[in-house]
Amino acid sequence: MKEAEVRKLHRNLGYIVVWFLAAQSFTGLVLTLGGMSAGGAPTWIYNIFSTMHFGLNPLGGIYRILLVLATLAQGISGIMIYRMIRARAK
């Protein structure tokens, strides 16, 4: 695969994946902060975010697997780009 193709894949996949990663991170942050707060009983928003973050099975499980695979593809394509730049610089 040529560097231009890898960069295009990396960029276009990044435009899509970033929103799903942000949503997953935000819901996880809300759940963490909600779990750390005093009071014990979860609020309605805690329940909604818990469902968004952990639930909606089986589609939620498929979504999380696809998100992991897309993140892995981002990492691998980033490493490929880095190695191509290093090879070109030598």
PEPE-V957725 format. One record per helix or strand of 3 or more residues. SS is the DSSP state (@ for helix, = for strand). FROM is the first residue (numbers start at 1). LEN is the number of residues. If there is no record, write none. Layout:
# PEPE-V957725
ss=[SS	SS]
from=[FROM	FROM]
len=[LEN	LEN]
This chain:
# PEPE-V957725
ss=[@	@	@]
from=[3	44	59]
len=[34	11	31]
